[in-house]
Amino acid sequence: MRVRDLPLSAAVIDHFESRGIEELYPPQAAAVEAGVCEGRRLVAAVPTASGKTFVATLAMLTADGPGLYIVPLRALAREKYETFSALPGVSVGISTGDFDERATELGDHDIVVATSEKVDSAIRNGADWIADLACVVVDEVHLVGSEGRGPTLEVTLATLGRRAPGVQIVALSATVANPDELADWLDAGLVQSTWRPVDLRTGVYAAGRVGFDSEASKTPRAAGDDGTERDVSVPGDPADATDATDALVTEAVDDGGQALAFVRSRREAETLAERLAAADLGSSPEVADEIRGLDGTETGRRLADCVEGGVAFHHAGLRSAHRVAVERAFRDRELKAICATPTLAAGVNVPARRVVVRDQKRYTGSGMEWLPTLEVHQMCGRAGRPHLDPYGEAVLVGDETTRDELWERYVEAGPERVDSKLADPNALRTHVLSVVASDFAASREGVLDVLDATFFAHGTPTSELGGVVDTAIADLVEMGMIVDEDGLAATDLGAQVSRQYVTPETGARVVDGLRTATGMATVTGLTALEIVCDTPDMQDTYLGNRERADMYQFAQDHADEFTTRMGETEDFEGWLTAVKTARVLYEWTEGASAEDLVERFRIGPGDLESRIERAEWLLGAADAIASVVDADAAVPFRERRARL
């Protein structure tokens, strides 16, 4: 099937053909045959790089009205915004938190790119443009099964159907175990394929040798059989995972390719990048100069030094501008390798000839646990650069004791099922409050009717759904967020909490803080920051053993300014972490430099950046909540927010 055969304008067809897109990939052709250009709903469960974005573009360009593209990550939103903005005659808006247009202006665009949280917030606040949508594309729809943001995506899709009746939904997914259930939930057709534009060879390294899979049998072939098993020259110890990773990356670069190496932690990513850069795999002085110009932090300097040697590291501790520069330089082939934590695999387009997964376990708080199969498959799916590589290689680094388990767990095994996480009490309270506060429902039965459209309800008996909803309603009544008298209604507090897009638990913490502050003699900017930092909506900040004593002393010295007494908290470590975050932000608002804070508190510049942004949101929300709460305390939320 040719692009010229599609119902697109001549200018759009020329746009695609000028980029070498003339023939559709098999999954794309299957999507057209399934009616994606005719307004039909569709779930496309296909591998990375098999053309999902093109399917999404077809749906939005042929829809009878505006399109919405929902993404899980801001970095992915930026990438898609740039992709769609290049389309001739198409106006594109974006709403992610990094860059937002006014809600009223978003409705003026042909396509809006937004995170699921931003769409959920728009629905809660009654944004008019939602009702006009003709097509909604959901990227990475399998993330409905993820902790935290999964329930938000799920409820957003359930309520979109009410706000925009008849809307076409096109859901894009990696290969998962139960795409048919996702399609059934969304009342959509299913396109499922394993086709890739570049063949993928997946293998396991152990004791100086890599055994790759066979497409036919998915088992290792004998040495010398079509090159599916071969020796790797490993200077140092062949049993050492880092030595092996170094050799595998270097080999790919020496052959003219690029490589991605995935490790479990930020420190490991930086250490490996510095080791590879010392071998001088290439030279990228212009990119290094660009990175040095972004800030003067030690992390930025270390990254620039690595880039000088053709290698970068990539993790959440980097500023967003650092990550953008690294991703762009890698796509432009100015960098030979990236050493990253698994976050890089979650959707950003950075293909490489070889992917090396050195670490298959990570620390989860209680011990080391295996990474989910789907997550490893997403890392491996980055192997193979279209139009540049004849094939891609993904190598899991193991040893003789783990080789067979790695093979069974990640090469032979399929990915996990996608299951709803909406039953989590915190998530359910948040979304029940939203349903009531947004006037979607005014009774228990009405709430059940709205949630009946969720993926959770799709596979859950009605009696079980009713039980968890009753518990959520009772909790919200106790919190003072809703009243249950001749029907359900949000209180002024509940309506404000939902409007500000914070969880009920955060709203309750703010209220407690305000009431405690009423009896305090000393209320300062540090008080305001301690309240918002000690909420579920503020990200944790790592508290190292070496700084615990110093933070404990700081908490004692400022005890009169805190709404929580040191001996009264059930989670002292969690509260002390919140104190650290509040202290960092307080010093920032008092004029401390990013370079100074990053060095003294041992946080990444990206951590500081994200905490500042989150604090700005939470201080604004707390100020709004204070306006509807009967509390006499004058906590300076607004003043401290202005200083951020």
SETI-761130 format. One record per residue (C-alpha): x negated, y, z. Coordinates in steps of 0.05 Angstrom, whole numbers, plus 5000, padded with zeros to 4 digits. Layout:
N
XYZ;...
This chain:
644
500050005000;497350684980;497851345017;500851644953;506751174960;508751465027;514052005038;509052555053;507853235023;502753304967;498353735013;498353205068;496852655017;490953064990;488653175061;488252425075;485152255008;479752785017;477752405079;477351745042;484051485066;487451215003;489650515021;493250315085;490349815133;494649185141;497449395209;499150085181;502749765121;506449315169;508749925209;511450255146;515049615128;518049605198;521150295185;516450775222;517751295167;525251185173;526151375245;525950675273;522850525340;516350135340;511149825385;504449735351;499849265391;493449255351;485949305365;481849935373;480150285307;485549925267;489250565249;494250705305;493451465300;495251435226;501651055244;503251595296;502052145245;506751815195;512251775247;511652505268;511052785198;517052405172;521552525232;527452995226;524853485278;519053625326;514353075350;511152955417;504652565426;503652315497;496652135520;493851875586;487552295587;485853025575;479752845534;484152425488;489252995484;483753475460;481452975408;488552865381;490053605382;484153725336;486153155291;493353385282;491354125276;487353935213;493853725179;495954245127;502154645145;502954315213;503354735277;500654385339;501254565413;497854255473;499354195547;494353825591;492254265649;485654445617;489354865566;496755025569;501355435527;507555735559;513155235561;517555675518;512155705464;511254955460;518054895427;515555305368;510754755344;511754165297;507653715343;506053785417;500453385449;501153285524;499452835582;505052425612;504752845676;505853485636;511753175599;514752935665;513953625695;517253945633;523153465641;523853625716;523854365702;528954325645;524454535587;528954665528;524154395476;524753685503;531953625479;529953805407;524853245399;525952765342;519852315352;515752135413;509251755405;506251425467;498851275463;496150705507;503250495528;500349895564;498350385619;505450335645;502349755683;496950185716;496950415788;498251145800;500151435732;503750825705;510450965740;510251685714;509651455642;515050935653;520151415683;518351945631;520151475575;526551275611;528851995620;526652235551;532251825521;537352215562;534452895547;533452745472;538852235452;536951825391;529552015395;524851555357;519651245402;513150975374;508850625426;501550475412;497949955452;491649545456;492748795449;496448555511;499647905532;506948115529;507948655475;514648325459;517248525528;515049245518;518549255450;524848945479;524849465535;524250045485;529149725436;523649745384;520749315329;514049005341;507749015298;502448565327;495748435295;488548255310;486048575245;480149055250;476749465196;470049235222;469148515246;467548445319;462747925346;463147825421;457747455459;454547305526;447247425541;443546945588;436146765595;433647125534;439046885486;445847145462;451246665440;456646995397;463646745385;466246435321;472646725293;475246015279;473645675345;472046235394;466345795420;458845905416;455645615354;448945265354;442645675347;441345885276;448445765251;450146415215;446446805267;451646705320;446446515371;439646825374;433847005419;432847705446;425947965462;426348215533;420148565560;419848425634;424347905665;429547585617;433747435679;434048165699;440548485675;437549185666;431548915627;436348535582;440849155573;434749575555;432549065503;439548985473;440549745466;433549855438;434449295388;440849605361;437750295355;431450015321;436049695270;439050375253;445250325297;447950655359;449550325426;454050405486;451950105552;457250035607;455149995680;459050015745;457150685776;454951395761;448151295792;447050665750;449051045686;444151605700;438451135719;439350705657;439751315612;433251595641;429850935630;432050895558;430451625544;423351505569;422451025511;424151605464;429551275422;430651925385;430452675393;436353155401;433353825422;439254245398;444353835437;439653865498;439354625492;446954655488;447654245551;442454665589;446455285571;452755015605;450355075676;444155045720;445954435761;441153865773;445953385739;446253835677;438653875675;437953115681;442953015626;439353505580;432753165594;435752485574;438752785511;431753025492;430152285485;436452125445;440451825503;446052105547;449851885608;457351975614;461751945677;467052325715;461852715754;459953115692;463453755675;468653685620;464154115575;458453635586;462753035566;465353395504;458253555482;455952845492;461952535456;461353005397;453852905390;454752155391;460152175337;455552625296;450052105305;445552605340;445052125399;442751405396;445851135460;450551305517;450250975585;457151035616;462050815669;468250465643;472151115638;469151245570;472750635542;479650905558;481451185491;476051685469;473551555399;466151385406;464750765365;457850435365;454549865328;453249505394;456749525461;453049235521;457149095584;451849005637;456649005697;463148615698;464748745771;465849375812;466849555884;474149665902;473649855975;473949156002;468748815959;466248685889;471748465841;471848255768;474148785718;480848645685;480248285619;483848845582;478949365608;473048955584;476448835517;477249585509;469749685521;468149145471;473049445421;468450055414;463549615375;463349735300;463150415266;467850425206;464250565140;457550515175;456849815203;458149135170;460348885238;460449075311;457148695368;459448675440;454948325490;456548155562;450248105603;450047505649;445246955670;445246205669;449746175730;455146655703;454846515628;460546015626;465046425671;463847055630;465546655567;471946385596;474147025629;472647535574;471347195508;476246625506;481646915551;486947385526;488648035562;493248075622;500748205622;503348905630;507848945692;511249545722;508449885784;514650305797;516549895858;510750225896;514350605952;510551255940;511951235866;519251065875;520451625925;517252125878;521651925819;528051835858;527252545884;525952785813;532152445786;536452765840;533153455839;533553485763;541053355766;540452695728;544252355784;548452555844;549751875874;546351215889;549750915828;547451495785;540251395807;540750655790;543650835723;537751275706;532550775731;536150225693;532450475632;525650355662;521049765648;521549575721;529149495716;528449135650;525348535686;528348615756;535048365783;539948925797;540348725871;532848795880;532849475845;538449705889;534749505952;528349885936;532350495914;536250495980;529750486018;527051075977;533451475989;533151346064;525851566066;527452216028;533252376074;528552286134;523452746101;528753276091;528153246016;535253026000;542052976035;546652376030;553552656045;559152505996;553652395944;546352565937;543453265930;536553555936;535354035993;531854695979;525454356003;526453745959;528054165898;521854585908;517353975919;519953655854;519354315816;512054405839;510553695816;507653455881;509452805916;514352795974;508652576019;504653195999;510753636010;511853336079;504453446097;504954176077;511254266119;507853946179;501754386169;506055016166;509754836230;503354676267;500255326244;506055706275;503155556344;495855676325;492056296347;487156256288;489856156217;484856266161;483356096090;480155456116;486855276148;490255336080;485054906047;485154376101;492654296093;492454196018;486153776018;489153296069;494753086021;495552485974;495252945914;488153185928;482652735900;478052415950;470952675955;465352195972;462852256043;455951956051;453151666115;447652196118;452652776119;457852476166;454652766229;454153456197;461453436175;463553196244;459953796275;463254266225;470053986243;468654106317;466154806305;472554986265;477554566305;481655196321;482855306247;485354606230;492454366236;490153656252;486653516317;480653056312;483352556362;490452536333;489452276263;490551536247;485551566190;479651966217;475051786159;480252016109;481352666147;473952796152;473452706077;478953226069;475053686114;468953616069;473253786008;476154386044;469254626065;466554575994;472454965966;472155476022;464855616008;466455665934;471856185948;466856565991;461956625933;457456015936;454855805868;456455145834;449054975833;448455075908;454754675925;453054095880;446154035911;448054125984;454153685984;451653165935;457553195888;457753215813;459253875777;465253525747;467653355817;467254085837;470854295773;476553805784;477353975858;477754715843;483154595791;487054135836;486554605895;489155175852;495354755836;496454515907;495555205939;500755485890;505454905907;504355005982;505855745976;512355585940;514155055992;512755566047;517956026017;523555536031;521255266098;523455576165;516455676192;513556316219;506256166203;502956616152;498156116121;494256476066;495555986009;496356535957;490256925979;485756315977;488456105910;486856795882;479656705904;478956045866;
